[in-house]
Amino acid sequence: MALLRPDLIQALLPARERERIESYALDDAGAGTDAFGTSATGIGNAYAVAYWLHRYYFRVVSAGHENIPLSRGGVVVGNHSGVLPFDGAMVSTDVFRHTDPPRLVRFMVDFFVYSMPYIGTLFRSLGQVPGTRRNFDGLIEEGHLVGIFPEGADALGKPAEDRYELFPFSHGHVELAARHGAPVIPFGVVGAEEQQTVITNLQPLARALNLPFIPVTRTFPWLGPAGLLPKPVRYFIHYGEPLDIDPAVLESIEVRASEVERVRDAVREQIRVGLEHRRLVDEGRA
């Protein structure tokens, strides 16, 4: 794998992690990218920065990696928060670090991201793709791990009083998992809720600008763009046992609703486990 910034890789990654990105198998469809626009250079450099954030800034503690499929496709589903999606980046980094061979979680990204100049191209190069059914089908059929936040982008602006309360889940993830016979791997992220404290959302302005939310926090907009930077809170990520989705979700609205709630309950349980783990660490008992 040719890397765009070997000096960055050398500075931020230990030798064993450099070997991991060198060993990652990217199916080159031409011009140095795979069929989804992901480049080897993008993955290499993103992982170098994300590894540093994962280990030293957010100091991620994680468990349940044995529940992540090592070779087949799967749908990785969890809670979303924190104003900026560092939670998704840390989940992707965590899975890459703790699977052998390394696996990349490709999150379905909301379309508003791709309307922003340069950002969409950057996200594609890092392995993240627009959240379309065609992209999901293609990734699963090729055996990839697909990440979905069923609460949607609105959950990034979750106010402080709703911390660790799940918004309603959309149902697309259970339908797509059932169609492909792919397992759903629930995860819970604890810590991202505290990286920013959302006081309120400027919903009318957000709608006018075609954005999911515009937050007002203790630091934004008062400090400008720097006010969006997260606090160095500690992340706790836990993965639950894979769930096989009842194929009847494709035919029955009632079964679909029941399976969505089953996934939501599984994510809620991983959040509970993460909160308890954090409490034990804070008390010096873990």
ZAMARGU-4260 file (C-alpha; in steps of 0.2 Angstrom, whole numbers, plus 5000, padded with zeros to 4 digits):
<rodrens>
0) 5000/5000/5000 | 5008/5016/4995 | 5005/5030/5007 | 5004/5049/5004 | 5013/5054/5020
5) 5025/5042/5026 | 5032/5054/5038 | 5015/5056/5046 | 5013/5037/5047 | 5030/5035/5054
10) 5027/5048/5068 | 5010/5042/5073 | 5010/5024/5071 | 5020/5010/5080 | 5027/4997/5068
15) 5014/4984/5071 | 5000/4996/5066 | 5010/5001/5051 | 5010/4983/5046 | 4991/4982/5048
20) 4988/4996/5036 | 5000/4988/5024 | 4991/4972/5025 | 4974/4979/5022 | 4967/4972/5006
25) 4959/4986/4995 | 4950/4980/4979 | 4957/4992/4967 | 4944/4996/4953 | 4956/5008/4944
30) 4964/5025/4947 | 4969/5019/4965 | 4952/5018/4972 | 4939/5004/4975 | 4922/5004/4967
35) 4916/5016/4981 | 4930/5029/4979 | 4940/5023/4994 | 4959/5025/4992 | 4973/5016/5000
40) 4982/5033/5004 | 4966/5040/5012 | 4964/5025/5023 | 4982/5025/5028 | 4983/5043/5033
45) 4966/5043/5041 | 4971/5028/5052 | 4987/5037/5057 | 4977/5052/5064 | 4963/5041/5070
50) 4974/5029/5079 | 4982/5044/5089 | 4965/5051/5094 | 4959/5033/5098 | 4974/5029/5110
55) 4979/5046/5117 | 4965/5059/5115 | 4949/5049/5118 | 4959/5034/5127 | 4946/5022/5121
60) 4942/5007/5131 | 4932/4993/5122 | 4926/4975/5123 | 4916/4963/5113 | 4927/4962/5098
65) 4924/4943/5097 | 4906/4948/5091 | 4913/4956/5075 | 4913/4945/5060 | 4930/4942/5053
70) 4926/4938/5035 | 4908/4940/5031 | 4897/4956/5029 | 4888/4963/5044 | 4878/4978/5049
75) 4886/4988/5064 | 4872/4998/5073 | 4874/5009/5088 | 4870/5026/5096 | 4875/5043/5089
80) 4880/5059/5098 | 4893/5073/5101 | 4889/5087/5088 | 4903/5081/5076 | 4904/5062/5072
85) 4920/5057/5081 | 4910/5042/5088 | 4909/5034/5070 | 4927/5038/5068 | 4932/5030/5084
90) 4921/5014/5081 | 4929/5012/5064 | 4946/5014/5071 | 4942/5002/5086 | 4936/4989/5074
95) 4952/4991/5063 | 4963/4990/5078 | 4955/4974/5086 | 4952/4963/5071 | 4964/4952/5062
100) 4965/4953/5047 | 4960/4972/5050 | 4942/4976/5045 | 4935/4993/5040 | 4918/4998/5045
105) 4910/5009/5031 | 4897/5020/5038 | 4882/5026/5028 | 4884/5045/5028 | 4870/5057/5027
110) 4868/5066/5010 | 4871/5084/5017 | 4889/5079/5020 | 4891/5077/5001 | 4884/5094/4997
115) 4899/5102/5006 | 4914/5106/4995 | 4928/5094/4996 | 4921/5085/5012 | 4911/5072/5001
120) 4927/5068/4992 | 4937/5066/5008 | 4924/5055/5016 | 4924/5043/5001 | 4943/5042/5001
125) 4942/5037/5019 | 4930/5022/5016 | 4913/5031/5020 | 4899/5031/5008 | 4883/5040/5005
130) 4868/5031/5013 | 4859/5024/4998 | 4852/5006/4996 | 4863/5003/4981 | 4879/5007/4991
135) 4873/4996/5006 | 4869/4982/4994 | 4885/4983/4985 | 4895/4983/5001 | 4886/4969/5010
140) 4887/4958/4994 | 4906/4961/4994 | 4907/4956/5012 | 4910/4972/5020 | 4905/4979/5037
145) 4892/4993/5035 | 4890/5005/5050 | 4873/5013/5052 | 4867/5026/5065 | 4848/5023/5065
150) 4844/5038/5076 | 4850/5049/5061 | 4860/5064/5060 | 4848/5074/5072 | 4855/5063/5086
155) 4872/5072/5085 | 4863/5088/5092 | 4855/5078/5106 | 4853/5090/5121 | 4861/5087/5138
160) 4845/5082/5146 | 4843/5068/5134 | 4860/5060/5137 | 4860/5041/5133 | 4842/5042/5129
165) 4840/5034/5112 | 4830/5043/5098 | 4818/5032/5088 | 4827/5020/5076 | 4823/5020/5057
170) 4819/5003/5050 | 4831/5002/5035 | 4845/4993/5044 | 4834/4978/5048 | 4826/4977/5031
175) 4843/4977/5022 | 4851/4965/5035 | 4836/4953/5032 | 4837/4954/5013 | 4855/4949/5013
180) 4855/4937/5028 | 4868/4948/5037 | 4870/4949/5056 | 4867/4965/5065 | 4881/4969/5078
185) 4874/4981/5091 | 4886/4993/5099 | 4885/5006/5112 | 4897/5022/5114 | 4899/5030/5131
190) 4908/5047/5132 | 4903/5055/5116 | 4888/5063/5124 | 4900/5073/5136 | 4912/5079/5122
195) 4900/5093/5119 | 4886/5100/5129 | 4872/5105/5118 | 4861/5119/5126 | 4849/5121/5111
200) 4847/5119/5093 | 4843/5133/5080 | 4831/5122/5070 | 4823/5136/5060 | 4840/5142/5054
205) 4846/5123/5051 | 4830/5120/5040 | 4834/5136/5030 | 4852/5130/5027 | 4846/5112/5024
210) 4856/5105/5038 | 4850/5093/5051 | 4854/5104/5066 | 4864/5120/5071 | 4869/5118/5089
215) 4872/5131/5102 | 4885/5124/5115 | 4895/5131/5129 | 4909/5135/5116 | 4900/5136/5099
220) 4897/5149/5091 | 4906/5159/5104 | 4923/5153/5099 | 4920/5151/5081 | 4924/5134/5072
225) 4936/5130/5087 | 4921/5129/5098 | 4916/5113/5089 | 4932/5103/5094 | 4927/5089/5107
230) 4934/5089/5125 | 4946/5074/5128 | 4933/5063/5136 | 4936/5045/5138 | 4926/5033/5126
235) 4919/5016/5131 | 4914/5006/5116 | 4905/4989/5119 | 4899/4977/5105 | 4885/4964/5108
240) 4882/4947/5101 | 4876/4947/5083 | 4857/4947/5080 | 4849/4937/5066 | 4835/4947/5059
245) 4819/4938/5055 | 4816/4938/5036 | 4797/4941/5039 | 4802/4960/5042 | 4801/4961/5023
250) 4783/4956/5023 | 4776/4962/5040 | 4775/4979/5047 | 4772/4972/5064 | 4788/4960/5063
255) 4798/4975/5056 | 4793/4986/5071 | 4797/4972/5083 | 4814/4968/5076 | 4819/4987/5076
260) 4815/4988/5094 | 4825/4972/5097 | 4840/4980/5089 | 4837/4996/5099 | 4835/4986/5115
265) 4852/4978/5111 | 4860/4995/5108 | 4853/5001/5125 | 4860/4986/5134 | 4878/4990/5127
270) 4876/5008/5133 | 4871/5002/5150 | 4887/4990/5150 | 4897/5005/5145 | 4891/5017/5158
275) 4894/5003/5171 | 4911/5000/5165 | 4915/5019/5166 | 4908/5020/5183 | 4920/5006/5189
280) 4935/5014/5180 | 4931/5031/5189 | 4930/5022/5206 | 4946/5013/5202 | 4938/4996/5202
285) 4942/4991/5184
</rodrens>
